[in-house]
Amino acid sequence: MESGQEADEWDVDPVMTGEEWVAAASRNDRPPTSDDVSVTWDGRRLDTVEKVLAFLAEIEADRLAGVTFEELTRRQDEYRSRA
């Protein structure tokens, strides 16, 4: 370790590039099936571009309205109590 260098600073070369990592991670991937979709906490399937964009618009509206994490948690709890 060089003089003045912190003990937690490491000077290493990456084992692989980001592109190599993605290629290795997806090497055994199978093609997606019709049920390979994201599902929101309230059970909505985001299986079309339109549904994803609508969901993102909801998130942006909540953000602009200043909705807190606590409010989101309350909504989830309320939804679960009705299910």
Buried (B, 14 or more C-beta within 10 A) or exposed (E): EEEEEEEEEEEEEEEEEEEEEEEEEEEEEEEEEEEEBEEEEEEBEBBEEEBEEEBEEEEEEBEEEEEEEEEEEEBEEEEEEEE
